[in-house]
Each structure stands twice: as structure tokens, then as C-alpha cells.
Amino acid sequence: MPERDPLRWARGWRRLLLASGMLIYPGVTALGVDQFASGDTASAGYAMVVASCVTYVLAGAAFVAGHRARMWVLLGITAALFAAELPIARNYAFYLAAVVVSFAAMVRRRSMPLIIGGGALAALVVPWAVRPWQQGPGWVEAFMIVFTSLTVFGFSEIANANRALLEARAQVAHLASEAERARIARDLHDLLGHSLTVVAVKSGLARRLAESGSPRAWEEIAAVEGLSRQMLTDVRAAVSGYREVTLAAELAQGRELLRAAGVVADLPAATDVVDAARQELFGWWCARASPMWCATPGPPGAAYGCRRPGWRSVTTEPASPA
């Protein structure tokens, strides 16, 4: 199943459905055309209502696509259609103005008070100033423009906040995925580096024992087979995130690895002196350090390790292969 886009709620058809609700306002203007005009004048009024709907939709599409210049041109055409509609639909034409004002206020947030105030003032004064209309101040139209513009602005803020939240959630999911990949890569690096070193050292020991005719060669070969199976189990556990690293187990594996490399290690037999909260940390340290001791064992008596109260240093001495 293809992965769903987490931002589909912010930029899908639901947001388009909310924006299309503004098309109700040109419908109210059409009622004014029906009330105050007839004949060819009414036909022209209806045509301008339809044209304003088209320009509004195209302006919204341009806004979503990021074409601001095209959006302003289309919004200007919508405003011109509103001005042409005024003599026909009279005060009902201000419902077209509400579409233009709310759109412009949403885009130009810094100028929002000026845009909304200018639209409300025009709706208030024009019906009273045009005497043939025989109407008083357009209080209803002015309130409608202010309320609609603030509502559109509020919805746009909610949509932007939801979009930012979804983007943040997607980023968190991406970072979590990257962290999981890094953990698996780190665990596999440590695990395979340690295990393959053990296999290489014990295989070399088995070869030397086989050349000398020692019966221990078969024991070492069996040990290599067991290590290979354990390595496969550890790889699966590391990928699934359930591999547990303990200090005691890593010390035992390190002792076995050093013995196979011909090195006698003076390692502690107990791990109780280490804090329980730090045992995993020292376990990882031993897992990383033991392959390096095999690669560069140093001269006899060389000491490695970290000195802590109650711990002995790791010392190396030549050991016989058999």
C-alpha cells in the first residue's frame, strides 16, 4: 500500500471545499440583480456574477500555486466586476465586495485593518450617498464584510497552524526513521566488526593447529561454526532492536578472542564493582576494544583498558597456540 501524504489534510480537497463556501456570496448578489434589474440589464448582471465566480476560483488557484502576480490581476478583475455590478444589484453588490476584501485581507495581513476598514466604510456610505437608491447607511453590508473577512482570516490561520503541525510531525517521523537507521548501522558495525574479528582469529588458530596436527583444530572449527550462528542471531536481534549488551558477556567473549589470538588476558572475573547503570557502556567498550587488542597486541606485558577501583588492567603475554 503506498504511503499516505501526511499533508493531504492541509492541501487537499477539504481545504478547497472550505474556500468554495465563499461562492455563496455571489449567489446573494444574484438575488439583488433579480430584485432591481430586468431584461438585458439583468442578463448583464447575471453574467458579471458568473464571471466574478470564475475569477475568484482562478485567483484562489493562482494563490495556491504561488503565482502572486496572476492572483492580484484576477482579484483586480473581480473588484472591477463588483464596481460594474453596483448600479445593477445596488447594496447586494457588496456581497461581491466581501469576497474581494476577505481575499485581499488574508493575503496582505499587514494591511488587513486598512483593507477591511475601507471595505466596511464603502458599504456603509455608498448606499446612503447614492440618492436614487433611497436607502440609508449599509450597516448590514458593513457588518457582513467585517465578519466575513475576520472569519476567513481565522480559518486561514487555523489552516496554516495545522499545516505547520503536520510538517513538524512529518519531520519528527523522518528524524525518528533516520535515528533508527543510524542505530542499526552503528549496532551492525560494532557487532560485525567484533564477530568477524573473532571468526578470523579463531580460523587462523584452527589453521595453525591443523598444520601442526593438533586435535584442537576440530574444536576451533566447531567454535567458528558456533560463532557464525551466534553472529547471525545477533544481527537479527540488532536489526529488531532487541540485542542486549552485558559487560560480563563481552568480557567472556573478549577473553576467548584474546586466547584464540595467542594472548593471555588478565581480565576481572566479576563485574559487581561497576555501577549497574554503566555496565552496558563498558560492555560496548569491551566489544570495541577486544578486536583492537588482537590486531595490535603490543609487546609482552603491554597493558590496555581503563583503570577503575577494583579493576585490573588488561595485560598481554605470548601464549602457545596449543
JOMOWO-V686576 format. One record per pair of residues at least 6 apart in sequence whose ideal C-beta (glycine too) atoms are under 6 Angstrom apart, sorted by sequence separation. I is the first residue (numbers start at 1). GAP is how many residues later the second one is. D is the distance in whole Angstrom. If there is no record, write none. Layout:
BEGIN
i	gap	d
I	GAP	D
I	GAP	D
END
This chain:
BEGIN
i	gap	d
127	6	6
237	6	4
86	7	5
105	7	4
209	7	5
210	7	4
258	7	4
37	8	5
62	8	4
63	8	5
85	8	4
127	8	4
128	8	6
209	8	4
274	8	6
305	8	5
33	9	6
62	9	4
128	9	5
234	9	6
305	9	4
105	10	5
255	10	6
303	10	4
304	10	4
82	11	6
85	11	6
104	11	5
105	11	5
127	11	4
206	11	5
293	11	6
33	12	4
59	12	5
255	12	5
303	12	5
33	13	6
124	13	5
82	14	4
101	14	6
124	14	5
206	14	4
302	14	5
59	15	4
82	15	5
123	15	5
205	15	5
206	15	5
58	16	5
59	16	5
251	16	6
300	17	5
101	18	4
123	18	4
124	18	4
202	18	5
300	18	6
30	19	5
55	19	5
123	19	4
297	19	5
29	20	5
79	21	5
202	21	6
203	21	6
55	22	5
56	22	6
78	22	5
97	22	6
120	22	4
123	22	5
202	22	5
26	23	5
55	23	5
248	23	5
247	24	5
120	25	5
199	25	6
26	26	5
52	26	5
119	26	5
120	26	5
26	27	5
75	28	6
199	28	6
52	29	4
94	29	5
198	29	6
23	30	6
51	30	6
116	30	6
247	32	4
254	32	5
48	33	5
116	33	5
250	33	4
257	33	5
261	33	4
263	34	5
245	35	5
247	35	5
251	35	6
48	36	6
91	36	5
195	36	4
247	36	4
250	36	4
254	36	4
48	37	5
246	37	6
250	37	5
273	37	4
245	38	4
245	39	6
19	41	6
45	43	4
56	43	6
90	43	5
191	43	5
268	43	6
52	44	6
101	44	6
105	44	5
268	44	6
98	46	6
102	46	5
106	46	6
266	46	6
91	47	5
94	47	4
98	47	5
102	47	4
106	47	6
191	47	6
101	48	5
265	49	6
266	49	5
91	50	6
98	50	5
102	50	4
106	50	5
188	50	6
37	51	5
187	51	4
263	53	5
264	53	5
36	54	5
33	55	6
184	55	6
205	55	5
264	55	5
33	56	5
32	57	3
262	57	5
202	58	5
198	59	5
201	59	5
262	59	6
29	60	5
32	60	2
201	60	5
29	63	5
29	64	6
29	66	5
28	67	4
29	67	5
25	70	4
25	73	5
25	74	5
22	77	5
194	93	5
201	93	5
197	94	4
190	97	6
194	97	6
214	108	5
208	113	5
10	152	6
10	153	4
10	156	6
7	159	5
6	160	5
6	164	5
END
